[in-house]
Amino acid sequence: MDEKSGVVYQSRPELRRPYIVCGVNGWVNGGEVSVGGVNYLIRHFKAKKFAEMPTARFHVYQVPGVESLRPTFRTQDGLIVDCQLPRDEFYYALNPAADSDLILFLGTEPNLGWEEYTDAVVGVARDFGGARLYASGGVLDRSPYTREPRVSCVCTSEHVKNEIKSYNVTFNSREGPATFNQMLIYAAKKHGLEAATFTVRVPYYPEFNVAVEYSPKSIKAVLVRLGQMMRLDLRFDELNQSIRELEGKLDFVRRQNPQFNTFVEELEKEYVEMPYQEPLDMSANEAVRLAEEFLKGNKDQDKGK
């Protein structure tokens, strides 16, 4: 274990200025956006675990009246089979389509030591020469499931904000209790690492006892932006299928319940949609990169003559 950071390494992979994407289960994980998005990337890239943080250092297992904090066990025919503890794990994936690889952090919002926890995550990013840290979350909202969910963003600097502006997001002002993702990018800023957190709306209709526990459309809204920014070759077949299935179920409810149908129609009338569109312009760095690739290609052709 790295005594200074509290991170236990199983290996230390060779990575090229990796992007760090964090998915933390906690207060702002509506629709499983935060954890579901990182799990999607782990499956997509067949990412490998290389480090973790000891759970006992940051998590309280017993608080009176709160069962959700306790570890869960599975027994079968009188035998102990499995134990599920809070997860605070680092995975890595190579990304041959770009100049940067990936570190994927799958965590659980800590009960203790927020600053120590966030410093440890940012410390891993810095140890590997990380290019930027991203986090995401989902908030429950009375938004129509038939429309593209809106995405808001908080950044560590004007430089990062100016780059992200072209990805059709909003930048809200807020003062109040911190989300864990805000604490995470604050730690990144403190240590000189560029970072941004994306918060996406998740359909929630308490009047009709409808809560979307897993929101594939909200997850995709974040991943499609991250995919473009980090030059990830992502496929969304799995998410698209989940979107069709969920919307099919909610469409059925609308047909069976006229009040719910009217409710959704009213939401659609008032909703200002912000669908994702791939930016037409490019940053200065992107322009330099494309020019270098073009010149390299011409040199290779000349050598082949």
N, C-alpha and C positions, 0 to 999 in steps of 0.2 A: 504494500500500500504506500502511496505517496503521502507521507505523514503531514506534509504541509497542506495539501488540498483535501485529503481524505478520500481520494479516488483510488480504486483498486484496478490495476491494469492486468489484463490477461495477455495482451500483446500491444505492440506499438507500431502500427502499420505506417508505411511510407505514403504520405498523402501530399497532394499538390494544392496549396493554398485553399483548403476546403471551406465550403459554406457549411454553417451549422444550422440545422433546422430542429427546433425544440417542440415537442408535444408533451404538455403537462396536464395530467388529470387533476381537476380541481374545480374551483368556483366558475371559471369561464371556459368550460369545456362542453357547452350546450351543443347537442347534436353530434357529440363525439368529434367535433371539428379538430380540436388540437391533437388528441391522441390518435383519432382515426386517420388524419392526414399523414402523420409520421408512420403509422403502421402500414399505410398504403405504399409509402416510399420504401419502407423496409422490405415489403414483399416484392415490389416492382424491381428493385435493384438487387434482391437477394443479399441484403446487407448482413454483415457479420458483427457480432458483439465483440468488443475489445476492452471494455472497462465498465465499472459500475461504482456507485457510492453505497456504503453500508446503510441499510434502512434504519437501524436502531439509532443512528446518529441524528436523524432529522424527523422521525415519525413517532407519534404517540399512539399506542395501540389501544389504550383504554381510557375513555372519557365517559363519565356517567351519563347514560341516556343516549350515547352515540354509538350504535352498533357498526356503522359503516367503516369506522377506523380500524376495527379488529381484523387481523389476518383471517383468511377463510381456509378451511380444511375440507378435504374430501376423504371419507372412509367408505369401505366396501366390505361387506361380510365380516365386520369386526376388525378389519385391518386398515391402518393408516395408509393412505395412497398418495396424497398430495397436499401441499401447503402453498397458498398464494399470499406472498408478502407484497407491500408496496414496491413498485419498480422504479429504479433510478439507474438506467442503463444507457451506455453509449454504443452505437453501431457505426460502422464505416462502410462506404460503398465507393467504388471507383466509377468515374464518369468520363469515359473516353471521348464523348461528344464535345467536351469542353476542356478548358485549362484548369478547372478546379474540381476536386472530388467532394465527397459529402461526409459529414459527421451528423448522425441522426440521434437525437437525445429523446428517450422515452422516459418520462418521469412522473412523479406523484407530488402534488403540491405539499411542501413540508409543513409540519406543525411547529417545528423548532428551527431556529438558526436560518432564517430567510437569507440574510446577508452572506453567511458562510456558504449556504447552498448555491446561491446565484454566483458567488465568486468562484466556486468550484467548477460550475458549468462553463463560465467565461474563461477560467484558467485552462481548461482542456482546449478550448478554441484557440487561445493564444499560444499554448504549447505547440500546436500543430500549424502555427502560422495562418490562422483562419482569416478568410477574406471578409466575411460578414456573418452576422447571426440573425436568423429569422425565427419568430414565434407566431403562433396563431391561436385564435380562440373563437368560440361561438356564444352568442347571447340570444336568449329566447325573445321572440318578437312577433307581434301580430302582422306579419308580412305574408302576402299571398304565395302559396307554394308553387303556383303556376308561373311565377316570374323569377328572373335572375336575382339572387340575393345581393343586397348592397354590402360593400366591404369598406371599412374604415381603417385608418392606419395611423400609427404613432412611430416617429423616427428619432434617431439620436442626433441628427444634424440636418441643416438645410440642404447639404449636398445629397444626402440620401433621399430626402423629401422631394427634391427636384427631379431625381431619377424616377421615383415611384409615381409621380404625378401622371405620367403618361399611361398608367395601367388602370385608369378609371376607378379610382378610389376616392374616398372623402377623408378630410383631416378635421376631426372634431376637437373641440375644446372641452375639457372636463376637469373638475376638481372634486376630490372625495377619496374614499377608501381605495387603495391600490389593488389592481388585479396582479396576480403573480407575474404575468407576462410583462407588465410595466416595470415591476421590480427587476425582472431579468434584463430588459434592455437598458434600464438605468445602470445596472452593474456593468453592462457592456460599455456604455458611454464613459463610466468612471475609469475603466481600464483602457480606453482608447480604441475600442473595437466598434466598427460600424454595426448598426442593428436596426431592425424594424419589427413591429408586431402588427399583424392583421387581425381584425375582429369582424366576423361575418354574422349576418342575421340568420336565425333558425326559426322556421314556422312554429308558432305556439298559439293555440286557441283554447284557453281554459274554459271559455263559455260552453264549449262543446266537448270538454274533456279530451282534447286532442293535443298531444305533445309528441313531437318527432324526436325520438331518442337517438336515432342515427340519421343524420341529414346528408346524404350523398351529394346533393346539389350544392350545399354550403361548403362541403369539403372540396369539391371540384372548383368552386369559385376561387378558393385560396390557391390550390395546387396549380391551376392553369396560369396564374400570375407568377408563382414561384418558378414554375417550369420555364417560363420565358426569361425571367430575370437570371436564372442560374444555368440556362441553356441545357435543360434536362430533356431527354428524348422520352417523354411520358406518353403512355397510352391510357385511355380512360374507358376501355370496354367494360371493366368491372363496375365502375361507378355509374356509367350510363345505364347499364342494366338495372342497377339498384334504384336509379332515379325513375326509370320507367315503372318498376314494380311499386315503388312508394306512391307515385302520382296516380297509378291505376287504382290503388286502394282508396286514396282520398277522393278520386273521381267517383268511385262507387258510393262513398258516403254522401257525396253531393247529390247523386241521383236519388238516394233513399231519403235524404233529409232536406226538404226545401228551405228550411231556415238556415241551415249550414251553407247551402248553395248561395242564398242571398247574401249571407255574411261574406263569403269569399268574393262575390261579385263587387260588393262595396269596397272591399280591400283593394281589388284590382283597379277600381276607378281612381282611388286616391294615391295609388303607389307610383312613385317615380323610379322607373327602372334604370339601372346602370349596367347594361350587359358588357362583358369583357370584349374588348377589341384589341387585336395585336397592334402595338405601336408602329406607326409608319416611319417615324423618325428614329434616329439612333444616337446614342451618346458618342462623345469624342473617342472614348476608349474602344467602343464597338467599331467605329469607323476606322481607327488605326488597325484593329485586329483584322478586319475584312481586307484592308489594303495590303497588309502583310501576307495574308493567305493568297491574295491575287498575285502578288509579286513572286511569292514562292512557287505558285503553280506555273507561272510563265518561265521561271528559271528551270524547273523540272522538265518542262516541254523542250526548252532549248538544249538541255543535256541529252534528251532522248533523240535529237535529230542526228 
